[in-house]
Amino acid sequence: YVGSRASAKEGLKSISRKMGQSQMSQSAESTGQLQMGEFLGEGVSRRAYSCLIAGTVGDWKAQDGTWAGGLVFKVMKPEFYAKGLRLTDKDKVMQNEAARLTHEFSKKNQITKGSEPCPVYMRTASLSKISWEMKDASGNVVIHPGDTVLIEGKVGAVFEKFNSNSGWSCGSASTPDALSHWTWVESDGDLLVCDLQGQRGHPGVSSQETWQGHTDKYWYLFTDPAICSRDQRFG
């Protein structure tokens, strides 16, 4: 895959593109409330729950849940939390940098499926601090007082894993692998966006499962990426 090889090593800047019911808690960084919904799934180190927002929490407002097709917050899994691992600003910066690169990839390469455009998107994330304990329906602690959570737009419909951060690829989707390779080329080997997962859009996917006003016939919508970096600032 051929990229421009313009170096992205000097100060790559994140952009803020948000394309992408049991407990209530006050955010220490906001005037709003976060309402925890159902458990959605988990990765290697994080769990995801649907959520609603009243007022403003971090960078999100209550109405954002409408255009985004719903909101999600992510927390560390208990076994990693017990080891002292926490979500930090570094996690937010990494995901938003991956979103910036994804946007550039889509804009510069104009991916198509047949004769139809197939744009590529990545959900951005914000970090918010929660001031008190929140539990799930079974009484297990999900958020401890003072914990930070990542909040982003929901990725609905069928959720797929396309590649990993160890070289694995699903073998049935060339665009995610092209994106990973392009980020390596575009940054002169400094960064590689990988661990791509999310939604492979097609005419059978409702716009309610993407974001308000979405009109694409085909698309990819990613979330929860990883970035391999030469200086290990992201991993």
N, C-alpha and C positions, 0 to 999 in steps of 0.2 A: 504494500500500500504506500503510495507516494505522498509525502507531506512537503510543506514548504521549507522545513528545517530552520525556520526562524527561531532563534533561541528564546525560550520562555523562562530562562533561569533568573533573569534580572527582575525581581519584584513582580511576579505574577499576582494580579489583583483579583479578589473575589468580586462577583456581581451578585446582586440580590434579585434573583428571578424565582419567584414562587410559582412554579408550574403546577412543576412541577410545576354502670351508671349508679355507681354505688357510693363513691367517696368524693368529697369536695376538699380542696386545699387552696390556700392563699399563696400566690407566688410572691416571694420576697423582692422580685425585681419588677413587679407590676401592680396594677390596681385591680386586676381581674382574678378569676378563679379557674382552676383546671378541674374538670370532671372526668374521672376515669371510667372507661367503658369496658368492652370485652377484650379478652386476650386474643391477639391475632396470630401470633407465631413467634419464633425465635431463631436466631442465628447461632454462631459459635459462642459469642460472648454477650449478646443483648437479647432482650425481650421487647416485643412491641404490643401496645394496647391502643385501642381506639380511644378518642377523647373528645370532649366538647369544651369550649371556652366561653366564659361569661366575662365581658369586658375585654381587657387586654392582658395577655400573658407573653412576656418577651416581645418578639416582633410580630406576634399574631393577634388578630382581633376576632371577635365572635363570628363576624360575617365571612371570614376567610374559610371557615369550614364548609360554606356553601359552594364557593367557586372551586375549591380544591377537591370536592367530592368526599369530604370528611377529613379529619385530622388524626394524627397518630403521635404518641409519645413513646420514646425508647429509653430503657433503663438497663443497667448491667445485670446479668444473671447472678443469682445469689452466690454461686461458687466463686465467681470472679470478684464480686463485691467483698466477700470474706477475705480475699487475698489483697484487698486494698485498692483495687482498680476502680476508677471513677471516670465518668464522662466529663470532659473538660473542654475548654475553648479550642484546643487543638483538634478535637473530633469535629467540631462545627466548621472550623477553618478548612479542614481536609475535605469534608463533603462539599462545601461551597466552592472550593477550588476545582473539585471534580466536576461540579455542575457548570462552572465557567468554561472549562475545557470541552465539556460535552456540547455546550452551546456553540463554541467556536468550530468544533468538528462538524456539527450539523450545518452551520451557516456556510462554511468554506467548501464542503464536499457535496452538498445537495443530493443526499441519498434518495434513490427511487426504488420502488417495487413495481415492475412492469413499467407502465408509463405514469404511475402515480407517485407524487412526492412521499417520502417516508422520513419525516423529521425525527430527530433524536433529542430526548429531554432527560434531565436529571433533577430530582427533587432537591431543593435546598433545605437547610435545617437551621433552627435557632436554638440557643441554649437558655434554659430558664431554671431558676432555683426555687425549690418548693419548701415551704417553711415548716410543715409538719407531716407526721406519718400518714401514709395511705396504704390500705390493705385491699387484697382481692376478696372475692366472695367466700373463699375458704379460710380467710383470716390470716393469710400469709402476707408479710410485709413486702410491699412492692417499692415504696419510696420511704426512706428515712428522713427525719427532719434535717433540712439543709442540703439535701441531695439535689443535684442538677439533672435535668432530663433534656433530651433532644426532641424538639417538636417539628413536625413537617407535614406536608399534605399526604393523604393516604394514596396508596397505589392499589386500585381495586382490580376486579376481574381475576383472571388466572395469573398467578404469580409464578414466574419461572426463574431458574438460575441459569445464567448464560456462560460465565467463566469464573475462575477462582483467582486467588493470589499466589497459586503454586503451579500454574501452567495448565490446569484442566480447562477444557472447553466442552460445551454440550454437543458441538458438532453439527447443530441444525440451525444456527443463526450466525451469518457471517458479519453482520453489522456490528454487534458488540465486540467481536474480536478485532475488527477493523478500527474501531474507536480506541481500544487498548493500544494497538500498534501505532496509531496516529499520534497519540499523546506522547509516546516515547520518541517518535521521530520529531515532532513539533518542538519538543523541549531539549533536543540534542542529547537524548538519553538520560536526562535528569529526573523525569517523572514517568510513571506508567500507571494509568488508571485501570483498575481491574476489579475482580470480585463483583462483576456486574450482574444485577438481578432486578426483576421487576416485571413489567407488562410489555407484551408484544401485541401492539394494537392492530386491529383489523375491523372490517365493517360490522362484525357481530358484537363488538364491545360498545356498550352504551356510553354516551358522553357523561352520564352521571357518575361513571367509574373513572373519570379522568379529571377534567376541570371544566368549569363553566365557560361556555363559548367555544369549546374545542370542536373543530370541524375537520380534522385530518381523517383520511380514509385508512391510512397505515401510519404507524409510528412505533417508537420504542420509548418507554418511560422507566427510568432506572431509579434505584434508591440504594442506600446503605453500601456505598462502594468502598474500596480501599485504594490507596495510592502507595506504590513502591517508589521510594525516592533515593537518589544516589547518596545524599548526605543523611539519610534516615530521619529527616525531620517529620515525615509522615509514617515511616515504617519501611 
